Amino acid sequence: MNLLAIGAHIGDAELMAGPLLVEAISKGDNATILSLTPGELGNPNISATKYRTQKISENRTFCDAINAKSIIFDDLRDGFLLPTEENALRIARLIREERPEEVFTHWSGSFHPDHRNARLLVKHAVFLASLPLEDENHPPFLAKLMFSENWEDMAGFEASEFRSISDSSYDCWRQAIESHEFAHGQTSGFRYIDYYSALMTTRGCLSNTFRAVGLMRDPSTPL
């Protein structure tokens, strides 16, 4: 089974889908993380150019640690991610190539415009990837779209299913996410690692397991 997690910035997919990917990889599945921008404007203390380099390095370290493939659209700018047809087609081509049975991305109820536009882009891309378009190198492919929990995207988010995370998968994710400076709260002050760890415990309580992640099916798509 192939899985694809898509975040607006480096670090988004690692947090909201990272534990799920680790769990899947431990069972023999393949996983790819696509970052639509480097997220280079997320640190007010250093230049965007320097932070861009740091973020890319952090992403590579994380993906190596969990044995996932990393793809970064490093030509797109943090804060200026637009839901254009060109960007949607670019993601659709990746879906055709990677052929993931499930795609995980942001929910629309976000205060961050890049997150909202990422959701629009991915939803459009999943549709385009399923069409018999001409001049494409790979045949059409229909992926299942799921929305992951992100603390910035929670307006209207309602988990429709939970997937358990084993202790070993949590430990692997926890060690890997340490590579991201921002996840410790050193750039914004938000304690990302603590939040997502606590969220997994909360979701585990709701699903009668120790840890779990919540996912939301696309409410506009028939089940």
C-alpha positions as a Markdown table, in Angstrom:
| # | Residue | x | y | z |
|---|---|---|---|---|
| 1 | Met | 0.0 | 0.0 | 0.0 |
| 2 | Asn | 1.2 | 3.5 | -0.8 |
| 3 | Leu | 0.4 | 6.6 | 1.3 |
| 4 | Leu | 0.9 | 10.2 | 0.5 |
| 5 | Ala | 0.8 | 13.0 | 3.1 |
| 6 | Ile | 0.7 | 16.6 | 1.8 |
| 7 | Gly | 1.5 | 19.6 | 3.9 |
| 8 | Ala | 1.5 | 23.3 | 3.0 |
| 9 | His | 4.9 | 23.7 | 4.6 |
| 10 | Ile | 7.7 | 21.5 | 5.7 |
| 11 | Gly | 6.7 | 20.2 | 9.1 |
| 12 | Asp | 2.9 | 20.1 | 8.6 |
| 13 | Ala | 2.6 | 16.6 | 7.2 |
| 14 | Glu | 5.3 | 15.3 | 9.7 |
| 15 | Leu | 3.1 | 16.4 | 12.6 |
| 16 | Met | -0.4 | 15.7 | 11.4 |
| 17 | Ala | 0.3 | 12.4 | 9.6 |
| 18 | Gly | 3.7 | 11.4 | 10.7 |
| 19 | Pro | 2.7 | 8.9 | 13.3 |
| 20 | Leu | 0.2 | 7.3 | 10.9 |
| 21 | Leu | 2.9 | 7.0 | 8.3 |
| 22 | Val | 5.3 | 5.4 | 10.7 |
| 23 | Glu | 2.7 | 2.9 | 11.7 |
| 24 | Ala | 2.0 | 2.0 | 8.1 |
| 25 | Ile | 5.7 | 1.7 | 7.2 |
| 26 | Ser | 6.2 | -0.6 | 10.1 |
| 27 | Lys | 3.6 | -2.9 | 8.5 |
| 28 | Gly | 5.4 | -2.9 | 5.1 |
| 29 | Asp | 3.6 | 0.0 | 3.4 |
| 30 | Asn | 5.3 | 2.8 | 1.5 |
| 31 | Ala | 4.9 | 6.5 | 2.4 |
| 32 | Thr | 5.8 | 9.8 | 0.8 |
| 33 | Ile | 5.7 | 13.3 | 2.3 |
| 34 | Leu | 5.1 | 16.2 | -0.1 |
| 35 | Ser | 5.7 | 19.7 | 1.2 |
| 36 | Leu | 4.1 | 22.3 | -1.0 |
| 37 | Thr | 6.5 | 25.0 | 0.2 |
| 38 | Pro | 9.6 | 25.0 | 2.5 |
| 39 | Gly | 7.9 | 27.1 | 5.1 |
| 40 | Glu | 10.8 | 29.5 | 5.0 |
| 41 | Leu | 9.0 | 32.4 | 6.7 |
| 42 | Gly | 8.2 | 30.6 | 9.9 |
| 43 | Asn | 11.2 | 31.8 | 11.9 |
| 44 | Pro | 11.3 | 35.6 | 12.7 |
| 45 | Asn | 14.8 | 35.4 | 14.0 |
| 46 | Ile | 16.7 | 34.4 | 10.8 |
| 47 | Ser | 16.5 | 35.1 | 7.1 |
| 48 | Ala | 14.1 | 33.3 | 4.9 |
| 49 | Thr | 17.0 | 32.0 | 2.8 |
| 50 | Lys | 18.8 | 30.5 | 5.8 |
| 51 | Tyr | 15.6 | 29.1 | 7.3 |
| 52 | Arg | 14.7 | 27.5 | 4.0 |
| 53 | Thr | 17.9 | 25.6 | 4.0 |
| 54 | Gln | 17.4 | 24.5 | 7.6 |
| 55 | Lys | 13.8 | 23.4 | 7.0 |
| 56 | Ile | 14.8 | 21.3 | 4.0 |
| 57 | Ser | 17.6 | 19.6 | 6.0 |
| 58 | Glu | 15.1 | 19.0 | 8.9 |
| 59 | Asn | 12.6 | 17.4 | 6.5 |
| 60 | Arg | 15.2 | 15.1 | 5.0 |
| 61 | Thr | 16.4 | 14.0 | 8.4 |
| 62 | Phe | 12.8 | 13.2 | 9.5 |
| 63 | Cys | 12.0 | 11.3 | 6.3 |
| 64 | Asp | 15.2 | 9.3 | 6.6 |
| 65 | Ala | 14.5 | 8.4 | 10.2 |
| 66 | Ile | 11.0 | 7.0 | 9.4 |
| 67 | Asn | 12.0 | 5.5 | 6.0 |
| 68 | Ala | 9.7 | 7.8 | 4.0 |
| 69 | Lys | 10.2 | 9.5 | 0.6 |
| 70 | Ser | 10.5 | 13.3 | 0.7 |
| 71 | Ile | 9.4 | 15.6 | -2.1 |
| 72 | Ile | 9.5 | 19.4 | -1.7 |
| 73 | Phe | 8.1 | 22.0 | -4.1 |
| 74 | Asp | 10.9 | 24.4 | -3.1 |
| 75 | Asp | 10.2 | 26.8 | -5.8 |
| 76 | Leu | 6.8 | 27.7 | -4.2 |
| 77 | Arg | 6.8 | 30.4 | -1.6 |
| 78 | Asp | 5.6 | 30.3 | 2.0 |
| 79 | Gly | 2.7 | 32.6 | 2.5 |
| 80 | Phe | 2.0 | 32.7 | -1.3 |
| 81 | Leu | 0.6 | 29.2 | -2.0 |
| 82 | Leu | -2.1 | 29.7 | -4.6 |
| 83 | Pro | -4.8 | 27.2 | -5.7 |
| 84 | Thr | -3.9 | 27.5 | -9.4 |
| 85 | Glu | -4.5 | 24.9 | -12.1 |
| 86 | Glu | -0.8 | 24.6 | -12.7 |
| 87 | Asn | -0.1 | 23.7 | -9.0 |
| 88 | Ala | -3.0 | 21.3 | -8.9 |
| 89 | Leu | -1.8 | 19.5 | -12.1 |
| 90 | Arg | 1.7 | 19.3 | -10.6 |
| 91 | Ile | 0.3 | 17.5 | -7.6 |
| 92 | Ala | -2.0 | 15.3 | -9.8 |
| 93 | Arg | 1.0 | 14.2 | -11.8 |
| 94 | Leu | 2.7 | 13.2 | -8.6 |
| 95 | Ile | -0.4 | 11.2 | -7.5 |
| 96 | Arg | -0.4 | 9.4 | -10.9 |
| 97 | Glu | 3.3 | 8.6 | -10.5 |
| 98 | Glu | 3.2 | 7.5 | -6.8 |
| 99 | Arg | -0.3 | 5.9 | -7.0 |
| 100 | Pro | -1.1 | 6.3 | -3.3 |
| 101 | Glu | -4.3 | 4.5 | -2.1 |
| 102 | Glu | -4.8 | 7.3 | 0.5 |
| 103 | Val | -3.8 | 10.9 | 0.4 |
| 104 | Phe | -3.8 | 12.9 | 3.7 |
| 105 | Thr | -3.8 | 16.7 | 3.8 |
| 106 | His | -5.2 | 19.8 | 5.6 |
| 107 | Trp | -8.8 | 20.4 | 6.4 |
| 108 | Ser | -10.3 | 23.7 | 5.2 |
| 109 | Gly | -11.3 | 25.2 | 8.5 |
| 110 | Ser | -8.0 | 26.9 | 9.0 |
| 111 | Phe | -6.9 | 30.4 | 9.9 |
| 112 | His | -3.8 | 30.0 | 7.7 |
| 113 | Pro | -4.4 | 30.8 | 4.0 |
| 114 | Asp | -1.7 | 28.4 | 2.8 |
| 115 | His | -3.5 | 25.5 | 4.7 |
| 116 | Arg | -6.8 | 26.4 | 3.1 |
| 117 | Asn | -5.3 | 26.6 | -0.3 |
| 118 | Ala | -3.4 | 23.3 | 0.2 |
| 119 | Arg | -6.8 | 21.7 | 0.8 |
| 120 | Leu | -8.2 | 23.2 | -2.4 |
| 121 | Leu | -5.2 | 22.1 | -4.4 |
| 122 | Val | -5.1 | 18.6 | -3.1 |
| 123 | Lys | -8.8 | 18.0 | -3.6 |
| 124 | His | -8.6 | 19.3 | -7.2 |
| 125 | Ala | -5.4 | 17.2 | -7.8 |
| 126 | Val | -7.1 | 14.0 | -6.6 |
| 127 | Phe | -9.9 | 14.7 | -9.1 |
| 128 | Leu | -7.5 | 15.5 | -12.0 |
| 129 | Ala | -5.4 | 12.5 | -11.3 |
| 130 | Ser | -8.4 | 10.3 | -11.9 |
| 131 | Leu | -9.2 | 11.7 | -15.3 |
| 132 | Pro | -8.0 | 10.3 | -18.7 |
| 133 | Leu | -6.1 | 13.5 | -19.6 |
| 134 | Glu | -4.0 | 13.6 | -22.7 |
| 135 | Asp | -0.2 | 14.1 | -22.7 |
| 136 | Glu | 0.3 | 12.5 | -19.3 |
| 137 | Asn | 3.2 | 10.0 | -18.6 |
| 138 | His | 1.2 | 7.9 | -16.2 |
| 139 | Pro | -2.4 | 6.4 | -16.4 |
| 140 | Pro | -5.2 | 7.8 | -14.3 |
| 141 | Phe | -5.4 | 6.9 | -10.7 |
| 142 | Leu | -8.1 | 7.4 | -8.1 |
| 143 | Ala | -6.9 | 8.0 | -4.6 |
| 144 | Lys | -8.9 | 8.3 | -1.4 |
| 145 | Leu | -8.7 | 11.7 | 0.2 |
| 146 | Met | -8.6 | 12.0 | 4.0 |
| 147 | Phe | -8.1 | 15.1 | 6.2 |
| 148 | Ser | -5.7 | 15.0 | 9.1 |
| 149 | Glu | -5.8 | 17.0 | 12.3 |
| 150 | Asn | -3.8 | 20.1 | 12.5 |
| 151 | Trp | -4.1 | 22.5 | 15.4 |
| 152 | Glu | -4.5 | 25.4 | 13.0 |
| 153 | Asp | -7.2 | 23.7 | 11.0 |
| 154 | Met | -9.8 | 22.7 | 13.6 |
| 155 | Ala | -12.8 | 24.8 | 12.7 |
| 156 | Gly | -15.5 | 22.3 | 11.6 |
| 157 | Phe | -13.1 | 19.3 | 11.8 |
| 158 | Glu | -15.0 | 16.2 | 12.9 |
| 159 | Ala | -13.0 | 13.0 | 13.1 |
| 160 | Ser | -14.9 | 10.2 | 11.3 |
| 161 | Glu | -12.4 | 7.4 | 12.1 |
| 162 | Phe | -9.4 | 6.7 | 14.4 |
| 163 | Arg | -6.3 | 4.7 | 13.7 |
| 164 | Ser | -4.3 | 3.3 | 16.5 |
| 165 | Ile | -0.6 | 4.1 | 16.9 |
| 166 | Ser | 1.6 | 1.6 | 18.6 |
| 167 | Asp | 4.2 | 2.5 | 21.2 |
| 168 | Ser | 7.1 | 1.7 | 18.9 |
| 169 | Ser | 5.6 | 3.8 | 16.1 |
| 170 | Tyr | 5.0 | 6.7 | 18.5 |
| 171 | Asp | 8.6 | 6.4 | 19.8 |
| 172 | Cys | 10.0 | 6.4 | 16.2 |
| 173 | Trp | 7.9 | 9.5 | 15.3 |
| 174 | Arg | 8.8 | 11.3 | 18.6 |
| 175 | Gln | 12.5 | 10.7 | 17.9 |
| 176 | Ala | 12.2 | 11.8 | 14.3 |
| 177 | Ile | 10.2 | 15.0 | 15.0 |
| 178 | Glu | 13.0 | 16.1 | 17.3 |
| 179 | Ser | 14.8 | 17.1 | 14.1 |
| 180 | His | 12.4 | 20.0 | 13.6 |
| 181 | Glu | 13.4 | 23.1 | 15.6 |
| 182 | Phe | 10.0 | 24.7 | 15.4 |
| 183 | Ala | 8.3 | 21.6 | 16.8 |
| 184 | His | 9.9 | 22.4 | 20.2 |
| 185 | Gly | 8.2 | 25.8 | 20.3 |
| 186 | Gln | 11.5 | 27.6 | 19.6 |
| 187 | Thr | 10.1 | 29.8 | 16.8 |
| 188 | Ser | 6.5 | 30.5 | 17.6 |
| 189 | Gly | 6.3 | 29.4 | 21.3 |
| 190 | Phe | 3.7 | 26.8 | 20.5 |
| 191 | Arg | 4.6 | 23.4 | 22.0 |
| 192 | Tyr | 3.8 | 21.2 | 18.9 |
| 193 | Ile | 5.3 | 18.0 | 20.2 |
| 194 | Asp | 3.4 | 18.1 | 23.4 |
| 195 | Tyr | 0.2 | 19.1 | 21.6 |
| 196 | Tyr | 0.3 | 16.2 | 19.1 |
| 197 | Ser | 1.4 | 13.7 | 21.7 |
| 198 | Ala | -1.5 | 14.7 | 24.0 |
| 199 | Leu | -3.9 | 14.6 | 21.0 |
| 200 | Met | -2.9 | 11.0 | 20.2 |
| 201 | Thr | -3.6 | 10.1 | 23.8 |
| 202 | Thr | -7.0 | 11.9 | 23.7 |
| 203 | Arg | -7.9 | 10.1 | 20.4 |
| 204 | Gly | -6.8 | 6.8 | 22.0 |
| 205 | Cys | -9.2 | 7.4 | 24.8 |
| 206 | Leu | -12.0 | 8.0 | 22.4 |
| 207 | Ser | -11.2 | 4.9 | 20.4 |
| 208 | Asn | -10.5 | 2.5 | 23.2 |
| 209 | Thr | -6.8 | 2.2 | 22.5 |
| 210 | Phe | -3.7 | 3.9 | 24.1 |
| 211 | Arg | -2.8 | 6.2 | 21.2 |
| 212 | Ala | -4.6 | 7.0 | 17.9 |
| 213 | Val | -4.9 | 9.7 | 15.2 |
| 214 | Gly | -8.2 | 11.1 | 14.0 |
| 215 | Leu | -9.0 | 11.4 | 10.4 |
| 216 | Met | -11.9 | 13.0 | 8.6 |
| 217 | Arg | -13.4 | 11.7 | 5.4 |
| 218 | Asp | -14.2 | 14.2 | 2.7 |
| 219 | Pro | -17.8 | 15.2 | 3.5 |
| 220 | Ser | -18.5 | 16.1 | -0.1 |
| 221 | Thr | -17.5 | 12.7 | -1.5 |
| 222 | Pro | -19.9 | 9.7 | -1.3 |
| 223 | Leu | -18.6 | 6.9 | 0.9 |
